[in-house]
Amino acid sequence: MLELSIINPEKLRIVAHALSSEVRLKIVELLNKGNVNINQLAERLDIPVSTAASHIKVLEEAELIQTELRPASRGAMKVCTRNFDDIHIKLNVPLSKDKYEHYELEMPIGQYTDFLVSPTCGIADRESAIIPEDEPVHFYNPVRSKAQLIWTRKGYFDYKFPLVIPHGAKIKAVEFSAEICSEAPNYDHNWPSDITVWLNGIDIGTWTSPGDYGDRPGKLNSKAWIESTSTQYGSLKTWKVTEEKVTIDDVFLSDITIQDLGILDREYLSFRIGIKEDAVHKGGMNLFGSEFGDHPQDIKLKISFY
């Protein structure tokens, strides 16, 4: 989701300008169906290629889409991908005198510190699998640092996020977000899986993924992967712990609070994501990196403090 605020009027103006054109709105709509090159856009909109390229440049400057040069039968072609499914615009300025600072960090999905996996399982970069599939021992391989997709039918992945917060600070909220889905053979949209997150060893709540998605190409995926019959994209989910509760995508999840986590008792925050042994739906898990699926991010941490 793209977050905009009246506090940053220049960014808001650029995005509003990009969306003020009927042609550019049609381009954004066409990218609903997947990646499209500029020649295809021009043909579908019945406009000159040069005009399509000008509109694409405006959308790029607003960071609403990204483009990539790919080989074509005659030279190269510029392929367009949409960056966001949703835009949230905050027009009100908080009246409270409290000013929160933020600490943010993204962790590549291959930088796990511990794991437990079981077939079907594997690791892939943007093009293909980079370890032998369904052989857990290879998850120790250093090539895991290049991972853009990891999957397992059971188990978990552990990550340690270093904490760089001023001494004496008080934490207001902790958020983790990641693109995830279930893990089925090839893919299956009706394949529920109970995916749980633990912080500092404490279960903060479970989200049931409806399925493993592969009906269309992931917006960031390479041509080689798009042509496969495997998982293509997931759902971007955000777990948030505050002084009162835990939410997932702003929906109540549990009564765990910041105070329960003992965050400032150590120099890192331990994050685990996985499938419980006693889960009702043991449908596995796919975890997406910043160059795979629909969302250009790894596992993202955001801490608000004062």
C-alpha positions as CSV (number, residue, x, y, z in Angstrom):
1,M,0.0,0.0,0.0
2,L,1.3,3.5,-0.9
3,E,1.0,5.8,2.1
4,L,0.5,9.5,1.3
5,S,0.1,12.4,3.8
6,I,-0.7,16.1,3.6
7,I,2.5,16.5,5.7
8,N,4.4,15.6,2.5
9,P,2.5,17.8,-0.1
10,E,5.1,17.4,-2.8
11,K,4.8,13.6,-3.0
12,L,1.0,13.9,-2.8
13,R,1.0,16.5,-5.6
14,I,3.2,14.2,-7.9
15,V,0.9,11.2,-7.4
16,A,-2.3,13.2,-7.8
17,H,-0.9,14.7,-11.0
18,A,0.0,11.2,-12.3
19,L,-3.6,10.0,-11.7
20,S,-5.3,13.1,-13.1
21,S,-5.1,11.8,-16.7
22,E,-7.7,9.5,-18.1
23,V,-5.1,7.8,-20.2
24,R,-2.8,7.1,-17.2
25,L,-5.8,5.8,-15.3
26,K,-6.4,3.3,-18.1
27,I,-2.8,2.3,-18.0
28,V,-3.0,1.6,-14.3
29,E,-6.1,-0.4,-14.9
30,L,-4.5,-2.5,-17.7
31,L,-1.7,-3.4,-15.3
32,N,-4.3,-5.2,-13.1
33,K,-3.9,-8.1,-15.5
34,G,-0.1,-8.4,-15.2
35,N,3.0,-6.9,-16.8
36,V,2.5,-5.1,-20.2
37,N,5.1,-3.6,-22.5
38,I,4.8,-0.1,-23.9
39,N,3.9,-1.2,-27.4
40,Q,1.1,-3.3,-26.1
41,L,-0.2,-0.4,-24.0
42,A,-0.1,1.9,-27.1
43,E,-2.0,-0.6,-29.2
44,R,-4.7,-1.3,-26.5
45,L,-5.2,2.4,-25.9
46,D,-5.0,3.3,-29.6
47,I,-2.4,6.0,-29.0
48,P,1.1,6.5,-30.5
49,V,4.0,4.7,-28.8
50,S,5.7,8.0,-28.0
51,T,2.5,9.2,-26.2
52,A,2.3,6.0,-24.2
53,A,6.0,6.4,-23.2
54,S,5.4,9.9,-22.0
55,H,2.5,8.8,-19.8
56,I,4.6,5.9,-18.5
57,K,7.4,8.4,-17.5
58,V,4.9,10.4,-15.4
59,L,3.7,7.2,-13.6
60,E,7.3,6.2,-13.0
61,E,8.2,9.5,-11.5
62,A,5.2,9.1,-9.1
63,E,6.6,5.6,-8.3
64,L,3.2,4.1,-9.2
65,I,4.8,1.8,-11.7
66,Q,8.3,0.5,-12.5
67,T,9.7,-0.5,-15.8
68,E,12.3,-3.0,-16.9
69,L,14.1,-3.6,-20.1
70,R,13.8,-7.2,-21.3
71,P,15.1,-9.0,-24.5
72,A,12.7,-9.0,-27.5
73,S,12.8,-10.4,-31.0
74,R,14.2,-7.1,-32.2
75,G,16.4,-5.5,-29.5
76,A,14.7,-4.9,-26.2
77,M,11.3,-3.9,-24.9
78,K,10.3,-1.9,-21.8
79,V,7.9,-3.9,-19.6
80,C,5.7,-2.1,-17.1
81,T,4.7,-3.3,-13.7
82,R,2.4,-1.7,-11.1
83,N,3.9,-1.1,-7.7
84,F,0.8,-0.8,-5.5
85,D,-2.7,-2.1,-5.3
86,D,-3.9,0.5,-2.8
87,I,-3.2,4.1,-1.9
88,H,-4.0,5.6,1.5
89,I,-4.1,9.4,1.7
90,K,-3.9,11.0,5.2
91,L,-5.3,14.5,5.0
92,N,-5.5,15.3,8.7
93,V,-2.5,16.5,10.7
94,P,-2.4,15.0,14.3
95,L,-3.2,17.7,16.9
96,S,-1.4,15.8,19.7
97,K,1.8,17.3,20.9
98,D,3.4,13.8,21.1
99,K,5.9,13.3,18.3
100,Y,6.9,9.7,17.6
101,E,10.2,8.7,16.0
102,H,10.5,5.6,13.9
103,Y,13.1,2.8,13.5
104,E,12.7,0.8,10.3
105,L,14.6,-2.1,8.8
106,E,14.0,-4.7,6.1
107,M,15.3,-8.2,6.4
108,P,16.0,-10.3,3.3
109,I,14.0,-13.5,3.5
110,G,17.1,-15.6,3.1
111,Q,18.8,-14.2,6.2
112,Y,17.0,-16.5,8.7
113,T,19.0,-17.5,11.8
114,D,17.2,-20.8,12.3
115,F,14.6,-22.9,10.6
116,L,12.6,-26.0,10.5
117,V,11.3,-27.2,7.1
118,S,9.7,-30.2,5.6
119,P,8.9,-31.2,2.0
120,T,7.5,-29.6,0.0
121,C,10.2,-27.1,0.6
122,G,12.7,-25.0,-1.4
123,I,14.5,-21.7,-2.1
124,A,14.3,-19.8,-5.4
125,D,15.8,-16.5,-6.8
126,R,13.9,-14.5,-9.4
127,E,14.6,-17.1,-12.1
128,S,14.4,-20.6,-10.6
129,A,15.1,-22.8,-7.6
130,I,18.7,-22.4,-6.3
131,I,18.9,-25.5,-4.1
132,P,17.6,-29.0,-4.6
133,E,14.0,-29.1,-3.8
134,D,12.6,-31.1,-0.8
135,E,16.0,-31.6,0.8
136,P,16.0,-29.6,4.1
137,V,19.8,-29.8,4.6
138,H,20.3,-27.4,1.7
139,F,18.6,-24.6,3.7
140,Y,22.0,-24.2,5.4
141,N,23.6,-23.3,2.0
142,P,25.0,-19.8,1.9
143,V,23.2,-19.2,-1.4
144,R,20.1,-18.7,0.7
145,S,21.2,-15.0,0.9
146,K,20.0,-14.7,-2.7
147,A,16.5,-16.0,-1.9
148,Q,13.5,-14.3,-3.3
149,L,11.0,-17.1,-2.5
150,I,11.2,-19.7,0.2
151,W,8.6,-22.3,1.0
152,T,7.8,-25.2,3.3
153,R,4.8,-27.4,4.2
154,K,5.7,-27.4,7.9
155,G,8.0,-25.6,10.3
156,Y,9.2,-22.0,10.7
157,F,11.8,-19.4,9.9
158,D,13.6,-17.3,12.6
159,Y,15.0,-13.8,12.1
160,K,16.9,-11.5,14.5
161,F,16.4,-7.7,13.9
162,P,19.0,-5.5,15.6
163,L,17.5,-2.8,17.8
164,V,19.0,0.7,17.4
165,I,16.8,2.8,19.7
166,P,17.9,5.5,22.1
167,H,18.5,4.6,25.7
168,G,15.4,5.4,27.7
169,A,13.0,5.4,24.8
170,K,9.5,4.2,25.2
171,I,8.0,2.0,22.5
172,K,4.5,2.9,21.2
173,A,4.1,0.2,18.6
174,V,5.9,-2.6,16.7
175,E,4.9,-3.6,13.2
176,F,6.0,-6.4,11.0
177,S,4.9,-6.9,7.4
178,A,5.6,-9.6,4.8
179,E,4.1,-11.0,1.6
180,I,3.0,-14.6,2.3
181,C,0.6,-17.3,1.2
182,S,0.0,-21.0,1.7
183,E,2.1,-23.8,0.1
184,A,0.3,-26.3,-2.1
185,P,1.5,-28.6,-4.9
186,N,2.0,-26.2,-7.9
187,Y,-0.7,-23.8,-6.6
188,D,-4.2,-24.0,-5.2
189,H,-6.4,-21.0,-4.3
190,N,-8.4,-23.2,-1.9
191,W,-5.6,-24.4,0.4
192,P,-6.0,-22.8,3.8
193,S,-3.0,-22.5,6.1
194,D,-2.7,-21.1,9.7
195,I,0.4,-18.9,9.6
196,T,1.6,-17.7,13.0
197,V,4.0,-15.0,14.1
198,W,6.1,-15.1,17.3
199,L,8.0,-12.0,18.7
200,N,10.6,-12.7,21.3
201,G,9.2,-16.2,21.6
202,I,5.6,-15.0,22.3
203,D,2.8,-16.1,20.0
204,I,1.2,-12.8,18.9
205,G,-1.5,-14.3,16.6
206,T,-2.3,-16.4,13.6
207,W,-3.7,-15.5,10.2
208,T,-5.3,-18.2,8.0
209,S,-4.1,-17.8,4.5
210,P,-6.9,-18.8,2.0
211,G,-4.6,-20.5,-0.5
212,D,-1.5,-20.6,-2.7
213,Y,-1.8,-18.1,-5.5
214,G,-0.8,-18.8,-9.1
215,D,-3.7,-17.8,-11.4
216,R,-1.7,-14.8,-12.8
217,P,1.9,-13.7,-12.9
218,G,3.4,-11.9,-9.9
219,K,3.9,-8.3,-10.7
220,L,7.7,-8.5,-10.0
221,N,8.3,-12.0,-11.4
222,S,10.8,-12.8,-14.2
223,K,9.6,-14.2,-17.5
224,A,11.2,-17.6,-16.6
225,W,9.1,-17.9,-13.4
226,I,5.9,-16.5,-15.1
227,E,6.0,-19.4,-17.5
228,S,6.1,-21.9,-14.7
229,T,3.0,-23.5,-13.0
230,S,4.2,-22.6,-9.5
231,T,3.3,-20.0,-6.9
232,Q,3.3,-16.5,-8.3
233,Y,2.3,-14.0,-5.6
234,G,1.0,-13.7,-2.0
235,S,-0.9,-11.3,0.3
236,L,0.9,-8.4,2.1
237,K,0.0,-8.8,5.8
238,T,0.9,-6.5,8.7
239,W,1.1,-7.6,12.3
240,K,1.0,-4.6,14.8
241,V,1.6,-4.7,18.5
242,T,0.6,-1.7,20.6
243,E,0.2,-0.8,24.3
244,E,-3.3,-2.3,24.2
245,K,-3.5,-5.2,21.6
246,V,-2.3,-7.0,18.5
247,T,-3.9,-6.4,15.1
248,I,-3.4,-7.8,11.6
249,D,-4.2,-5.2,8.9
250,D,-5.8,-3.2,11.7
251,V,-8.2,-6.0,12.7
252,F,-8.0,-7.3,16.3
253,L,-6.0,-10.4,16.7
254,S,-5.0,-10.9,20.3
255,D,-4.6,-9.2,23.8
256,I,-0.8,-9.4,23.7
257,T,0.8,-5.9,24.3
258,I,4.2,-4.2,24.0
259,Q,4.8,-4.7,27.7
260,D,4.5,-8.5,27.3
261,L,7.3,-8.6,24.8
262,G,10.3,-7.3,26.9
263,I,11.7,-5.7,23.8
264,L,14.2,-3.4,25.5
265,D,15.6,-6.3,27.5
266,R,17.9,-7.3,24.6
267,E,19.7,-5.9,21.6
268,Y,17.6,-7.6,19.0
269,L,14.0,-8.4,18.3
270,S,13.4,-12.1,17.5
271,F,10.8,-12.7,14.8
272,R,9.5,-16.2,13.9
273,I,6.9,-17.0,11.2
274,G,5.6,-20.5,10.7
275,I,3.1,-23.2,11.1
276,K,2.3,-24.6,14.6
277,E,2.4,-28.4,15.1
278,D,-1.2,-28.3,16.4
279,A,-2.5,-25.9,13.7
280,V,-6.0,-26.7,12.4
281,H,-4.9,-25.9,8.8
282,K,-1.4,-27.2,8.0
283,G,-1.2,-25.8,4.5
284,G,2.4,-24.6,4.6
285,M,3.9,-21.2,3.7
286,N,5.5,-19.2,0.9
287,L,7.5,-16.2,1.9
288,F,8.3,-13.6,-0.7
289,G,11.3,-11.3,-1.2
290,S,11.5,-7.8,-2.6
291,E,12.0,-8.9,-6.2
292,F,9.2,-11.6,-6.2
293,G,5.4,-11.6,-6.1
294,D,3.4,-8.4,-6.0
295,H,5.1,-6.2,-3.3
296,P,8.6,-4.8,-3.5
297,Q,9.7,-5.5,0.0
298,D,11.3,-8.1,2.2
299,I,10.3,-8.7,5.9
300,K,9.8,-5.1,7.1
301,L,10.1,-4.0,10.8
302,K,8.8,-0.6,12.0
303,I,9.1,0.5,15.6
304,S,7.4,3.8,16.8
305,F,8.9,5.3,20.0
306,Y,9.1,8.5,22.0
